[in-house]
């Protein structure tokens, strides 16, 4: 099961994953603690969630909480920092917190034949180090990590079938279902009518490929972005070459500023390629906001470039 295929229902992946984990958490709590459970609640994060997105209060006063982290690509030091911040906030807001579950949509990288020494340079090593750090600071707090494997086990628990269907069953078209139906029809009435050599990829087929976000469509998106990156690299190299040849004029500062902005835009485009390669159809809002801002910045830079061109002609 791939969690980037979760049904978002026109919301963000973060919100959808959070809702899924909260539902599984509530079922787990009610099954594990039964008569010990006194109170259960989910938290709206509009004004800050206090380090938990849902929590349960037991009759003995202990609190069990959960926090979901939508980290589908990697868990590096910046992600560990976010997890640590949530744990410390949760413990500060609710001192009686005794069990804290962190949901992650992926399993962890570990030691390999190429990396047998630096265990802290793996996702597993970073989480283990964090666990040791928190245990030393709060010996009464138990950390539990629900990674991809643990989440799948919870989805397979009796009574959770509805949750799995709601979040992962696809009522819309998929590449697999279309191919399967086509093969069935081709074996029937299409036998005498379909000639593979005459098959032409039209606008409709291309639109379906894009809508289904197939491997072919994703590669086309990637090729397009990579082509833009090549053009940006060319512009940057031309600016550097010009500034090396002609210097001491105001135009050099303007060109250097444009080159610097283009370097930053390259970082954004490269991260978008990573999302597409991972099969993430909806780019996170924060990333899109940066793209929109850069569109506006590039419009300004185009205007500046026009001024630069005119100045060059006057030189």
C-alpha distance (Angstrom), angle and dihedral (degrees) to the residues before:
residue distance angle dihedral
X1 . . .
X2 3.80 . .
X3 3.80 113.9 .
X4 3.80 93.3 -155.7
X5 3.82 84.9 70.5
X6 3.80 91.1 64.2
X7 3.82 115.1 132.1
X8 3.81 104.9 -109.0
X9 3.82 96.6 -174.3
X10 3.81 90.2 -142.2
X11 3.79 92.2 -52.0
X12 3.81 128.6 105.9
X13 3.80 124.1 -77.3
X14 3.80 88.6 -118.0
X15 3.82 93.3 57.0
X16 3.80 93.5 43.5
X17 3.81 93.1 49.3
X18 3.82 90.7 46.3
X19 3.82 91.5 51.9
X20 3.82 91.6 48.3
X21 3.82 92.3 50.8
X22 3.81 92.2 46.5
X23 3.81 90.6 53.5
X24 3.80 92.8 48.9
X25 3.81 89.5 45.2
X26 3.80 92.7 53.8
X27 3.82 92.1 49.5
X28 3.83 89.8 47.6
X29 3.81 92.7 48.6
X30 3.81 95.0 48.8
X31 3.80 91.3 46.9
X32 3.82 97.0 44.5
X33 3.80 100.9 41.2
X34 3.84 101.8 25.7
X35 3.82 105.9 160.7
X36 3.82 92.1 16.6
X37 3.82 92.1 67.2
X38 3.79 115.0 102.4
X39 3.81 104.1 166.1
X40 3.81 138.9 5.1
X41 3.79 129.2 -171.3
X42 3.80 142.5 164.6
X43 3.80 119.3 -142.1
X44 3.78 128.7 -133.3
X45 3.77 108.6 -134.4
X46 3.83 97.0 -151.5
X47 3.80 92.7 107.1
X48 3.81 96.7 25.3
X49 3.78 125.3 -68.5
X50 3.80 98.0 -123.1
X51 3.80 91.1 -119.9
X52 3.82 95.4 -59.0
X53 3.78 132.0 77.8
X54 3.82 93.4 -165.3
X55 3.78 133.6 6.4
X56 3.77 143.1 179.5
X57 3.80 129.3 -145.6
X58 3.79 116.2 -148.2
X59 3.80 124.5 -149.8
X60 3.81 90.6 -106.7
X61 3.82 89.0 59.1
X62 3.80 96.6 -106.3
X63 3.80 118.3 136.3
X64 3.81 128.4 -142.1
X65 3.81 115.8 -163.4
X66 3.78 140.4 -179.6
X67 3.80 135.2 -153.3
X68 3.82 124.7 -173.3
X69 3.79 121.2 -148.9
X70 3.80 117.2 -166.4
X71 3.80 98.1 -148.2
X72 3.84 102.4 144.5
X73 3.80 97.7 157.9
X74 3.78 110.2 39.7
X75 3.79 144.7 -17.9
X76 3.77 108.3 -140.2
X77 3.80 132.3 152.7
X78 3.82 93.8 -71.1
X79 3.82 90.9 54.7
X80 3.82 90.9 46.2
X81 3.79 87.8 52.4
X82 3.82 90.5 55.4
X83 3.81 92.0 48.6
X84 3.81 91.0 48.6
X85 3.81 91.2 50.2
X86 3.81 91.6 52.1
X87 3.82 92.2 49.2
X88 3.80 93.7 49.2
X89 3.81 91.6 46.0
X90 3.81 92.1 48.9
X91 3.80 92.3 50.3
X92 3.81 91.8 46.8
X93 3.81 94.1 49.1
X94 3.81 94.3 41.4
X95 3.84 109.9 27.7
X96 3.80 91.0 -179.8
X97 3.80 90.7 63.3
X98 3.82 105.0 128.2
X99 3.82 103.8 164.1
X100 3.79 123.9 38.8
X101 3.81 122.9 -174.5
X102 3.81 121.3 -161.0
X103 3.83 115.7 -162.5
X104 3.81 118.5 -150.7
X105 3.84 125.0 178.8
X106 3.80 94.9 -140.4
X107 3.78 143.0 48.7
X108 3.80 118.2 -111.9
X109 3.78 132.2 -100.7
X110 3.80 113.3 -121.8
X111 3.80 140.2 -179.8
X112 3.79 116.2 -43.4
X113 3.77 136.3 -172.3
X114 3.81 87.8 -93.4
X115 3.79 93.2 47.1
X116 3.79 111.2 41.6
X117 3.80 100.6 138.6
X118 3.79 113.3 41.9
X119 3.80 100.3 62.9
X120 3.82 91.2 164.7
X121 3.79 88.5 63.8
X122 3.81 91.4 69.1
X123 3.79 129.2 78.2
X124 3.79 90.4 -117.3
X125 3.81 90.9 51.0
X126 3.80 93.4 49.3
X127 3.80 92.9 51.0
X128 3.81 91.9 46.1
X129 3.81 90.0 51.5
X130 3.80 90.2 49.7
X131 3.80 90.4 49.4
X132 3.81 91.1 52.5
X133 3.80 91.6 47.1
X134 3.83 93.7 51.0
X135 3.82 92.5 44.0
X136 3.81 89.9 53.6
X137 3.80 90.8 50.1
X138 3.81 96.8 40.0
X139 3.84 110.5 23.0
X140 3.82 89.8 175.9
X141 3.82 93.5 58.7
X142 3.81 121.1 89.3
X143 3.81 117.0 -157.4
X144 3.81 119.1 -152.5
X145 3.81 122.3 -174.6
X146 3.80 117.2 -153.1
X147 3.80 101.8 -162.4
X148 3.79 126.8 172.8
X149 3.81 94.3 -73.9
X150 3.82 93.9 48.4
X151 3.81 92.1 46.2
X152 3.81 91.2 51.5
X153 3.83 89.6 51.4
X154 3.81 89.7 52.4
X155 3.81 90.7 49.2
X156 3.82 88.5 52.6
X157 3.80 92.7 53.2
X158 3.78 115.8 113.8
X159 3.78 109.9 -93.4
X160 3.81 94.9 27.3
X161 3.80 95.8 87.3
X162 3.81 91.6 102.5
X163 3.80 91.6 53.6
X164 3.80 91.4 51.2
X165 3.83 92.7 48.1
X166 3.80 92.7 46.8
X167 3.78 94.9 52.5
X168 3.81 102.8 32.1
X169 3.80 111.8 22.9
X170 3.79 110.3 102.1
X171 3.77 115.5 -142.3
X172 3.80 90.5 171.0
X173 3.80 124.7 76.9
X174 3.79 119.9 -71.6
X175 3.78 131.6 -171.3
X176 3.81 90.5 -116.5
X177 3.80 95.0 51.2
X178 3.81 92.5 46.8
X179 3.81 92.2 49.2
X180 3.80 91.9 47.1
X181 3.82 92.9 50.2
X182 3.79 91.2 46.1
X183 3.82 91.8 52.6
X184 3.82 90.0 50.9
X185 3.80 92.1 51.2
X186 3.80 92.6 43.0
X187 3.79 89.1 56.9
X188 3.81 88.5 52.9
X189 3.78 130.3 33.6
X190 3.83 94.0 -8.4
X191 3.82 92.8 61.9
X192 3.81 93.2 93.9
X193 3.79 96.1 31.4
X194 3.80 107.3 46.6
X195 3.82 117.3 78.4
X196 3.85 111.2 -178.4
X197 3.82 93.2 -156.6
X198 3.82 89.7 60.0
X199 3.79 94.2 49.1
X200 3.81 111.3 123.9
X201 3.78 125.2 -169.3
X202 3.82 104.9 -128.3
X203 3.78 134.7 -177.3
X204 3.79 92.0 -87.7
X205 3.81 93.4 54.7
X206 3.79 91.1 47.0
X207 3.81 90.8 49.8
X208 3.81 90.2 51.4
X209 3.80 90.9 48.9
X210 3.81 90.1 54.2
X211 3.81 93.8 43.9
X212 3.81 91.2 51.4
X213 3.82 91.2 44.5
X214 3.81 90.5 -134.8
X215 3.80 123.9 -176.8
X216 3.80 89.1 -99.5
X217 3.81 93.1 51.7
X218 3.79 91.9 45.3
X219 3.80 90.8 51.9
X220 3.81 90.0 51.4
X221 3.81 90.0 52.2
X222 3.80 90.3 48.4
X223 3.83 92.2 48.0
X224 3.81 89.6 51.1
X225 3.81 93.8 50.9
X226 3.81 92.0 43.9
X227 3.81 89.3 52.4
X228 3.81 88.6 53.7
X229 3.80 89.4 50.0
X230 3.82 90.2 53.8
X231 3.80 90.6 52.4
X232 3.80 91.3 48.3
X233 3.81 90.8 50.0
X234 3.81 89.5 51.1
X235 3.81 92.2 51.3
X236 3.82 91.2 48.2
X237 3.82 91.9 49.7
X238 3.83 90.8 49.5
X239 3.80 91.1 50.3
X240 3.81 91.4 49.6
X241 3.81 91.5 47.7
X242 3.81 91.8 49.2
X243 3.82 93.5 47.6
X244 3.80 90.3 49.3
X245 3.79 90.5 52.6
X246 3.80 99.4 38.9
X247 3.81 119.4 33.8
X248 3.78 142.5 159.3
X249 3.81 96.9 54.0
X250 3.86 130.0 110.5
X251 3.78 87.3 -117.7
X252 3.81 89.8 68.6
X253 3.81 91.9 61.5
X254 3.80 91.8 48.5
X255 3.79 91.5 49.8
X256 3.82 91.8 47.0
X257 3.81 89.2 52.1
X258 3.81 90.5 51.4
X259 3.82 90.9 49.3
X260 3.81 91.2 49.5
X261 3.81 91.5 51.3
X262 3.79 90.9 48.2
X263 3.82 90.2 52.3
X264 3.81 89.3 54.8
X265 3.79 91.0 47.1
X266 3.82 88.9 52.8
X267 3.82 88.7 60.0
X268 3.81 90.6 54.1
X269 3.81 93.1 48.1
X270 3.81 91.0 47.9
X271 3.81 91.2 52.8
X272 3.81 90.2 49.8
X273 3.81 89.1 54.3
X274 3.83 88.3 54.6
X275 3.81 90.7 53.1
X276 3.81 91.8 49.5
X277 3.82 92.3 48.1
X278 3.81 89.0 51.2
X279 3.81 89.3 54.7
X280 3.80 94.8 -112.7
X281 3.79 106.1 152.8
X282 3.81 97.5 -174.1
X283 3.79 114.0 56.5
X284 3.84 109.4 -142.5
X285 3.81 113.0 -94.1
X286 3.81 92.4 -117.4
X287 3.81 89.8 57.5
X288 3.80 92.7 47.0
X289 3.80 91.7 49.5
X290 3.81 88.4 55.9
X291 3.81 90.4 50.7
X292 3.82 91.6 50.7
X293 3.81 90.3 48.6
X294 3.78 90.5 49.9
X295 3.81 90.5 50.1
X296 3.81 87.8 57.9
X297 3.80 91.6 44.7
X298 3.80 91.8 50.0
X299 3.81 90.1 51.9
X300 3.79 88.0 55.8
X301 3.80 90.8 46.1
X302 3.81 90.2 51.6
X303 3.79 88.3 54.8
X304 3.80 90.0 48.6
X305 3.80 89.3 47.6
X306 3.81 88.9 54.7
X307 3.79 89.7 53.0
X308 3.80 90.1 47.4
X309 3.78 90.6 51.6
X310 3.78 91.4 51.9
X311 3.79 90.8 48.4
X312 3.79 90.7 50.7
X313 3.79 90.8 52.8
X314 3.78 89.7 53.1
X315 3.84 92.2 51.7
